[in-house]
Structure formats: C-alpha cells, structure tokens
Amino acid sequence: MGRRIGIKDVATAAGVSATTVSHILNEVEGKRINAETRQRVLETAQQLGYAPNGLARGLRLRRSNTVGFVSDQIATTPHAGRIILGAQEEAAKHGLVLLMLNTGGDPERERKEIDLLLQRQVDGVLYASMYHRVVEVPERLRSVPTVLLDARSDDPAVPSVVPDEVQGGVTAVRELLRHGHRRIGFINNVDDIPATHGRLEGYRRALAEAGTAYDPDLVVAEKADAAGGHRAALELLRARSRPTALFCFADRMAMGVYHAAAELGLSIPAELSVIGFDNQELICDGLFPGLTTVALPHYEMGARAVAQLLALTGVPAQETGSATQEMLPCPLTARASVASPPRL
C-alpha cells in the first residue's frame, strides 16, 4: 500500500510553498492568492490523489462534520424511513455524516446515547419523534445546536420541523368538496396529540370555507388502527342519513373503512368516497381501489431539519434558510377512492 499524499507533495509538484497549498485547500479567507496559482494547486492535488485529513481539519475548524440523529422509535418504523433518507441526503450535500441512535423510548438509554454524541463533539443534533408531538428537550442537548424533527417544543425559541396538520385536513376535505360531497364524515383519532386537533381543525375550516355547517354527529373518534376505523365507519354508515364520503385520520383507519363498506354492500368510490392521511404506500396501493390520501412530507422534514441545523451552526442563511418552528405542507396523493357522490 502506497504512502499517503500530503500537502508537501502537492506543494513540490505545483512549485509553491506548503503554506500556500494549505491556504488554498483549506479555503482560508483573506489570503491573496492569484487565480492561476489557485487553479494549478487544485489540479495538482487532484492529479496526485490528495485527500485531506478530515479529523485534523475538523479540529482546526472546531467542527467534526457529524450530526447526531436521536430518535425514540422512528428508525424502526418503515413508513418514516424517508425522514432518515431526507436528513442523510441533505447532510451529504454539505459534507456531513449522520450518526443515528435509536433510544426505544428508554430515558436512561437516551441519556447515554446523547452523552456519546457529545463526547464525539457532533456539530449538532436532530431530536426526532416517531409521530408529531410536543416534547421536552433533554437538558444535555442545551449545550449543542439542536433541531426537533416531527416534534416541537412549547418554547418558541427551540427550532423544529413538523407537518402542517391543519393544512393537511383542509386539503383532504377540499378534495371531497371538489367532487361535490357535502355530507362528509371524519373518523378521528382518540389520542391527545397535535395531529388529532390539527386535522379536526382543518376539517372544520374547509367545511366553513364551503359554507357547509359543521355537524358533530359526523365526527367519530376511535383508536387509530384498522379495527378503530372499522368500528367508526359502521357507526357512521349505519346512520339514517349516512355520509357520502369519509375523511380518515390515518390510512390504517381507512383499511377498516374499506372492510365496513364491504360488509354493508357499499362500493368505493361509486357509493362512498374515502380519503386517508399519511400516504403509507403499502396500505394505499394495496387497497382496491387505491386509496387517495394526504401525504406526510417525511423526506422534506428530514432535509429541512438538517438545513435548519446548518443555519444554527453558521452556514449562510441564503443556503439553508433560518432556524425556526417550521410547518411543512402535506400534499394530496390522488388514487381512485374519491368520486362524485351518489344520488341518495
């Protein structure tokens, strides 16, 4: 194995001093080096296969070029894998490596893993949640730039990236209204989390925009799984004046709606339109007809969280935007479960 090419080798081959090479390759500001010399050094370094010592450079710049990714369970949930992908790809654009740690929701394990990241002198930390919720930032993270991902703090000074739950609810109901539905049921979640309240607010806001009165009898809260969706759908669809469309808090609940519709002999979408939330592709594409849904912007959230973290650590704002409590839009993914209402 050949020896490692160093700055002195590049300097000798380019006919300049090692100091000049160091200034050019490390992009030291304020040094007057003419363009021709700079280009010659860069080309020589490339031809010789020079690779900078990242650790030494990081020590000089007081940067490790690593970002910690601490999650409760997100790394083990397939539908949220795009959060990790978005974060990884955005980090890679800026020469950063993501160090991922999964706490499993164990506070003691979380403490040890955060200590490990701090010992490695990471440039910042993404503190991620499996689902959108309000969290307390661990005290140990106060000493390092931190951005919350799919979570937010009651402290507005703590930057975060979450989905816009209200806008997502509006988008779903507008799609049903656009097809002519006016009697729209909402199968909501029972848990006291931001998505539960935000999606209900979006449902009500879209109805109000269309001049359609809110009817509490058309809203049923259940456990956010297929069984819960099934129970809620049967309750709504067995009513004397049943809804012509159902907006479901989650795609898993929509699975239960499909089963309930089949039991009652209702064809989707000819006799009942259904729209979900999450865009879990294994569910949406696996249902027949395919489920129209509102997508959680997992990839975009991961990428934006890294961009916010970079802004906190000194990367120019024009490249990354500012660090703030940010809500990302949830786009509609149209498939085949929504149509005009039947004439009842």
N, C-alpha and C positions, 0 to 999 in steps of 0.2 A: 504494500500500500504506500503510495507516494506521500511526501510530506505536504502539509497544509500551506497553500499560498498565502503570504502575508502582505501587509502594507509595504514593507521594504522591497519585496519582489516587484510589486506594481510600480513603485517609485523608480527603481532601477530601469525597468523596461520602458517607462514613459519619459525618463530623463528629467525627473523633477524630484523635489525633496519628499521625504516621508511625511513631513508636516503638511505639505500641500495636498498630498493624496488623502491624508486623514481628514482635512477640512472639506475636501470635495465629497468623499464617500460618506461622511457623517453629516453632510449638508449643514455645516457650521455657518451661521448667519454673520454678516458684517465683514466677511473676508473678500478682498478684492482679487479675484482670480479671473483672468480673461477667458472668454468663451472657448477659444481654440484649445487652451490648456485643459480646461474642464472636460471638453469632449474627448480629448486624447486620453486622459486618465480613465474616464468611464469606459472607453472602448478597450483600453489595455486591460483593465480589471476584468472585463467580460471575456476577453480572449484567453486570459490566464486562468479563468475559472475561480476568481477570488470570491470567497463567501465571508461576509462579516461575522465576527464573533458576537452573536446576539446577546449573550449573557453580559459580556463586558460592556457592550454599547448600552444595554439596559441600565447597568449600574451607573454609567456616566450620566445618562439622562434621567436617572431615578425612575425608570419605567421598566416593568417586567414584560410588557406586551402580552399579558394574560388577563383574562376576565373570568371571574368566578360565576358559575350558574348554580344557584342553590334552589332546589325545589322540594315541595312536600311529597308529591306523588306524580308530578307531571311527566317525568322521564319514563314512567311505566304505563302511561295511558296512550294507546296508539293514535287516537283522534287528535291529540295535541302534539304529536311529533313534529308538526310543521312549525311550531313555536321554536323548537330547538334548531331546526333547519334554517329558519329565518335569522335567528341570532348567530348561528355559525357562519352563514354566508356573509352577513354584514360585517362580522368581526374579521373575517378573512380579507375583505376588501381593504381593511386598514392594517393588515399585518398582525392581527391579534389572534390568539388561540383561546378557545373556550374550555375551561375546566369545569366539568359537570359533576355535581354531587346531589344525591337523592336522599333526603332525610327520612322518608317514610312517615313523616308527621311526628317523629320522636324528638322532643325538645333537647334531650341530652345528646343525641346523635347530631342534631343540628348545631349545637354549641361546639362540639368537637370539630365538625366539618368547617364551620366558619373560622375557628381558630387555625385550622390547617391552611385555609386560603390566606388568612392574614399573615401567617408565617412565611408563606411563599410570596408575599408582597404583591398580590394581584393589583392591577391598576383600578379595578372597580368590581362591583358585584351586582348581578341581576338576581333579585329575590323573587322567585316565581311561585305561583299558586296553581293548583290543578283546575280551579274554577274561579271566576271573578268574585272576590270577597274583600272585605275590609280587614286589614292585618295591622298588627303592632310590629314595627321594625325592631329586630333584635338589637339590644344595646351595643353589642360588639361591632355592629355594622356602622355605628355612628362615626367611626374613625376612617372610613373609606367611602369613596363615592358609590352610591347605591341607587338603583332604579328598581321600582316594583314592577313586576310583569304579570298581567292578568290578576292584579290585586292593586289596592290603593290604600292610602293611609288617611285618617281623619285630619292629619296635619297637612295643609295645602303646600307646605314647603318641601314635602317629600315627592320627588318626581315619580310618575307611574305611567303605564300604558295599559289601557283596558278597552274592551269593546263598548261601543255606544249602544247600550241595551234599549234605550228609549227609541232611538232612531231605527233600530232593528225591528222593534214591534210595529212602528209606523210603516216601515217598508212592507212587512208581511201583510198587514191589514189593507194597505193601499192596493196591493196586488189583487186581493179578493174583491175589493170595491171596484177596481178597474174592470173586472169581469162581470159586474152587475150585482154582486151579493150585497144584501143589506142586513140580513139576519145572520150575523157571524158569531159563532161561539168561540170562547177562549178557554182552552184547557191549560191551567197554570200549575206551577209548582207550589208545594206546601212550605218549602224551606224559606226562612227569613234571610234572603241573600239579595244583593243588588239586582241580579237578573230577574228575580221574581217581581220586584217592584217596578223595575225599569220597563220590562216588556208589557206589564199591565198598563203602565202609564202611556206607552206607545200605542197600545190597542185603543185606549180611550181617546187619545189625541187624534188618531186617524179617523175614528168614528165622528168625532166632533167636527173635524175639517169637512167631512162629507155631509154634515147636517143630520147624522143618524144618532138617535138617542141611545145612551148607554143603558143597557138592561142587565142588572146584576144577576138575573136568573140565567143568563147565557155564559156566566163565568163559573167554572168549577175548578177547585184546587185539589191536586192529588200528588202522590209520590211520583217523581219524575222518572218513571220507567214504563215498560210496555204494559205491565199489569195496571198501573195507575191510569195510563191513557185509556185502556180498555174500560175500566170502571167509569171514568168520567164521560167517555163517549156514549156509553149505554145510557147514562143518566140524561144526557142532553138529547140524544137521538130518540129516546122513548117518550119525550115530552110531546104534548098535544100539538104545539106549534114548534116543531123542531127547527134548528138552524140549517141553512143550506150550505154552510161552509164552517170548517173548524180550523182555528189557528192553534197550534200546539207549542207549548213551551220548549219542547225538545223533540228531536227526531225519534228518540226511543219511545216517547209517548205516542207519536204518530203511528208507530208499529201497532200499538194497541188499538188505535182508532181504526186501522185497516181491518183488524180482526172483528171489531164490534160491527163495522159496516157490513162485513160478510155475513155475520150472524143474523143481522136484520134485513138482509137481502138488498142492501143499498150498493149501487155501483159507483165506483170512484173513477172519473170525476162527473159522470153523467148525472148522478143524483146527489152526490156530496163531494164538495171540493175540500181538499186538505192541504195545509201548508205547515211545515215544521220549522225548526230552528237548530242550527249547529252545522249542518252540511256534513254529517258523518257519512262518507261515501259508501261504506259497506252496507249501511242501512238504506240510504236514499236510492242507490242504484239497485239494491236487492229487492226492493218492494215493487210490486206491479199494480198499477203503473208507477213509474219512477216518481219519487217524492219531490215536489217543489219545496224549497226551503230557503231560509236566510242563513248565510254563511258567517261563522265566527272567523275573523281575519287573523288566524293563528300565525301564519308566516309573517304577515305585516307587523303584528305585535312584537314578535321576536326581533325583527330587523329594527323597528323604531326604538325598542328598549336599548339596543346596543348603540344606536345613534345618539340617544339621549345621554347615555353613559359617557360617550366620547365627548359630548359637549361639556359635561361636568369635569372631564379630565383635561380640558384645554384645547381640544380640536376646534378650529374655527367654526362659528355658528353657521356660516354660509354653506358649510359642507354637511352639517348634521342637524341643523335646526336647534332650537333651545330646549332646555330640560324643563319640563312642566308636567302637570297632571293632564294627560292626553287621552282622548277617547277616539277610537278609530271606527269608521263606518262599517256596517255589516251588510254586504251586498246580497241581492237576491240571486238565487240559483234556480232557474226555471227548468222544470222537467214536465211531467204530464199529469199531475194530480189536481190541477186547477182548470175549471171551465166555467161557462156561464151557468147560472142556477137553473134548475128545472122549474117548470110551471106547476106549482103545487095547488 
